[in-house]
Amino acid sequence: MATNSNADGVGDFGNLYGSIDRDNVHGLNLSVPESAKDIIKPWDQREDTSRYADSGVDDQMIIHIPFIESVRVKSILLKLGRGEYAPRLLHIFANHPMIVDFADAEGMKPQMSVALLTGEPGVVEYPLRVATLSSVTSLSLFFKNSEGGDISRVYYIGFKGDIRSSRTGLSSSLQVPAPNAADAKLVDRVREKGAAGQQTTAR
């Protein structure tokens, strides 16, 4: 069950902000490509609404978040846009070496799907299946289905969990398997969906 994690200190326990490779966070179909890094904030900046990421040519966006070490993810913390800017669905893909594109994201089975609460003013914590995300080196978050159907907005993304091991010497056996073998062989086929209105792969 999703819970409001807005109280001081509540969401900071087990916070994985320090394990995120923030320099390599990036997104797909963002109105401002660099804004993907802006929504990875320390807990004490979670209510900052001056920095956010908006989707570009439609209401879909993918945020790719690598970690500097293997982590076990227990929950995701989100502060989302409200009203017509509120995405209603999140698909979570774990341990793909590069970000999936929209054709992949639509055709693949995610490790997890989360129905998002709309209308919440603060940060909401969504518990995740720990067994599914027990040894994670990267997450690709696919937001979609905004209330207005045109733009999705995200102010803050955080995670709670614990550190499993350093990425140095990680074996493939530690990583969360893709839903099927074909998915595991995905290569980076990122196609820009910039604000100039290039053809989107999401349709």
C-alpha positions in Angstrom: 0.0 0.0 0.0 1.4 3.4 -0.9 2.0 5.8 2.0 2.8 9.5 2.4 6.4 9.8 3.3 6.4 13.6 3.8 7.3 13.6 7.5 10.8 14.7 8.3 13.1 11.7 8.7 10.6 9.1 7.7 11.8 8.7 4.1 15.5 9.3 4.9 15.9 5.9 6.7 17.6 3.5 4.2 17.6 6.2 1.5 19.7 5.1 -1.5 20.4 8.6 -2.8 24.2 8.1 -2.1 24.2 4.9 -4.2 22.8 6.5 -7.4 25.3 7.3 -10.2 23.7 10.7 -10.7 26.1 11.8 -13.4 24.8 9.0 -15.7 21.1 9.5 -15.0 19.3 10.2 -18.3 15.9 10.2 -19.8 13.9 9.7 -23.0 11.2 12.1 -24.3 12.0 14.9 -21.9 11.2 18.5 -22.9 14.6 19.4 -21.4 16.9 16.4 -21.7 19.1 17.5 -18.8 16.2 17.6 -16.4 16.5 13.8 -15.7 19.3 14.6 -13.2 17.3 17.4 -11.6 14.7 15.1 -10.1 17.3 12.9 -8.3 17.5 15.0 -5.1 18.6 14.4 -1.6 15.7 13.8 0.9 15.9 17.3 2.4 15.2 18.8 -1.1 12.2 16.5 -1.9 9.7 19.3 -1.8 11.6 21.6 -4.2 9.2 22.3 -7.1 11.6 24.6 -9.0 13.3 21.6 -10.6 11.3 18.9 -12.4 11.1 16.8 -15.6 8.3 17.2 -18.1 7.7 14.7 -20.9 8.2 16.0 -24.4 6.0 15.2 -27.4 3.4 13.1 -25.4 2.8 12.0 -21.9 5.4 9.2 -21.9 8.9 9.4 -20.4 11.6 7.0 -19.4 14.1 7.8 -16.7 17.2 5.6 -16.5 18.9 5.4 -13.1 22.2 3.5 -12.7 23.7 2.7 -9.3 27.3 2.8 -8.3 26.9 -0.5 -6.4 24.4 -3.4 -6.3 21.4 -2.5 -4.1 18.3 -4.1 -2.9 15.3 -1.8 -3.6 12.4 -2.0 -1.1 10.4 1.0 -2.2 10.3 3.9 -4.6 9.6 7.5 -3.4 7.8 9.8 -5.9 6.6 13.4 -6.0 4.6 13.8 -9.1 2.8 16.5 -11.0 -0.9 17.1 -10.1 -4.0 17.5 -12.1 -3.5 17.0 -15.9 0.3 16.5 -15.3 -0.1 13.5 -13.1 1.1 10.2 -14.6 -1.1 7.3 -13.5 1.1 4.3 -14.4 4.8 3.3 -13.8 6.5 0.3 -15.4 9.8 -0.6 -13.7 12.6 -2.4 -15.7 15.6 -3.7 -13.8 19.2 -4.3 -14.8 19.2 -3.4 -18.5 22.7 -2.1 -19.3 21.3 0.7 -21.4 18.0 2.5 -21.4 15.2 0.7 -23.3 13.4 2.7 -26.0 9.6 3.1 -26.2 9.1 0.3 -28.6 10.9 -2.0 -26.2 9.1 -0.6 -23.2 5.7 -1.2 -24.8 6.5 -4.7 -25.9 8.4 -6.0 -22.9 7.1 -7.3 -19.6 8.4 -5.1 -16.8 9.7 -6.5 -13.6 7.0 -4.5 -11.9 4.0 -2.2 -12.7 2.8 0.4 -10.2 -0.6 2.2 -10.3 0.3 5.8 -9.2 -1.7 7.9 -6.8 -2.9 11.2 -8.3 -3.7 14.4 -6.4 -1.1 13.8 -3.6 0.8 17.0 -2.8 3.8 15.4 -1.2 6.2 12.5 -1.6 4.5 9.1 -1.7 6.2 5.8 -0.9 5.3 2.8 -3.0 6.5 -0.6 -1.5 8.1 -2.9 -4.1 8.6 -6.7 -4.2 12.0 -7.1 -2.6 12.5 -10.5 -4.1 12.2 -9.1 -7.6 14.6 -6.2 -6.9 17.1 -7.9 -4.6 20.3 -7.1 -6.6 19.9 -4.1 -8.8 22.5 -2.1 -10.7 20.1 0.0 -12.7 16.4 0.8 -13.1 14.5 2.2 -16.1 11.3 3.9 -15.0 8.6 4.3 -17.7 5.9 6.8 -16.7 2.8 7.1 -18.8 -1.0 7.7 -18.9 -1.2 11.2 -17.5 -4.5 12.6 -16.4 -4.5 15.2 -19.2 -3.0 12.8 -21.8 -0.4 15.4 -23.0 2.3 15.9 -20.4 3.7 13.9 -17.4 5.6 15.7 -14.7 8.0 14.3 -12.1 9.5 16.4 -9.3 11.3 13.8 -7.2 12.5 10.2 -7.5 14.1 8.4 -4.6 14.5 4.8 -3.3 14.7 3.0 0.0 16.6 -0.2 0.5 20.1 -1.4 1.3 23.5 -1.9 -0.3 24.3 -5.5 -1.5 27.8 -5.2 -2.8 30.2 -3.1 -4.8 29.7 -3.3 -8.6 33.3 -4.3 -8.9 33.4 -8.0 -9.5 29.6 -8.4 -9.8 28.7 -11.6 -11.6 25.7 -12.0 -13.9 24.2 -14.5 -11.5 23.7 -11.7 -9.0 21.6 -9.6 -11.4 17.8 -9.7 -11.7 17.0 -11.6 -14.9 15.0 -10.1 -17.6 11.6 -11.6 -18.1 12.8 -13.6 -21.0 16.1 -14.4 -22.8 15.3 -12.1 -25.7 14.9 -9.1 -23.4 18.3 -9.9 -21.8 20.0 -9.3 -25.2 18.6 -5.9 -25.7 21.0 -3.4 -27.2 20.8 0.3 -26.9 18.4 1.5 -29.6 17.6 4.9 -28.1 15.8 7.1 -30.5 15.4 10.7 -29.7 11.8 12.0 -29.1 12.9 15.6 -28.8 10.7 18.6 -28.6 11.2 19.2 -32.3 8.6 16.5 -32.8 10.5 13.7 -34.3 8.6 10.5 -34.9 8.0 8.7 -31.6 8.5 4.9 -31.1 5.8 4.8 -28.4 2.9 4.6 -30.8 
